[in-house]
Amino acid sequence: MSKKKSDETDEVSFEKALSRLETIVEEMESGKLSLEDMMARFEEGQKLVKLCSTKLNQVERRIEILVKEGDAVTTEKFEEADEPPASRPEKPDDGLPF
């Protein structure tokens, strides 16, 4: 039976899991749940957070940039640029925290 539950969790899309998490948060913030129901929602939420995190990590690993080198096309793992975007002006160092 636990195998079936595991399979059901694997089939849940990221979007559905995130939507369910939002619903759980609303229910918990409402203050209308009993302690037992609150714990059940918390446990469900923890499983959904883990599922979303796993799915995001899988997608991150799959992101690749196609790099054309001569006539051959190769792939490289995506890495964020170290430079700030050109559209964002540099903040002057005037000692202010904002």
DOSERO-790175 format. One record per residue (C-alpha): x, y, z; residue in one letter. Coordinates in steps of 0.1 Angstrom, whole numbers, padded with zeros to 4 digits, always signed. Example, Ala and Ser with C-alpha at 12.3 -4.5 7.8 and 13.67 -1.06 7.14 Angstrom:
<sites>
+0123-0045+0078A+0137-0011+0071S
</sites>
This chain:
<sites>
+0000+0000+0000M+0028+0024+0007S+0042+0017-0028K+0009+0030-0042K+0011+0062-0021K+0047+0067-0033S+0036+0063-0069D+0008+0088-0064E+0032+0114-0050T+0056+0109-0080D+0027+0116-0104E+0018+0149-0088V+0029+0178-0110S+0049+0207-0095F+0020+0231-0101E-0005+0208-0084K+0018+0203-0054A+0024+0240-0051L-0013+0248-0054S-0021+0222-0026R+0007+0238-0005L-0010+0272-0008E-0043+0257+0002T-0027+0240+0032I-0012+0273+0043V-0045+0291+0040E-0062+0264+0061E-0035+0265+0087M-0036+0303+0089E-0073+0304+0093S-0071+0291+0128G-0101+0269+0123K-0083+0235+0123L-0080+0212+0153S-0046+0204+0166L-0048+0169+0150E-0059+0184+0116D-0031+0210+0119M-0005+0182+0123M-0019+0163+0094A-0017+0193+0072R+0018+0200+0084F+0029+0165+0076E+0013+0167+0041E+0029+0201+0035G+0063+0187+0044Q+0059+0159+0019K+0048+0184-0008L+0077+0208+0000V+0101+0178-0005K+0084+0169-0038L+0086+0204-0051C+0122+0208-0041S+0131+0175-0058T+0113+0185-0090K+0130+0219-0090L+0164+0203-0086N+0157+0179-0114Q+0147+0208-0137V+0178+0228-0127E+0200+0198-0136R+0183+0196-0170R+0188+0232-0179I+0215+0234-0205E+0228+0260-0229I+0234+0251-0265L+0268+0263-0275V+0277+0263-0312K+0313+0255-0318E+0321+0256-0355G+0297+0231-0372D+0292+0210-0340A+0266+0218-0314V+0275+0209-0279T+0258+0214-0246T+0271+0229-0214E+0255+0229-0180K+0237+0262-0172F+0255+0285-0148E+0243+0319-0136E+0263+0348-0148A+0286+0365-0123D+0279+0400-0138E+0249+0421-0129P+0224+0426-0158P+0232+0456-0180A+0197+0469-0176S+0202+0474-0139R+0223+0505-0130P+0251+0500-0105E+0242+0513-0070K+0266+0541-0059P+0285+0533-0028D+0273+0562-0007D+0272+0542+0026G+0234+0540+0026L+0220+0505+0031P+0194+0510+0003F
</sites>
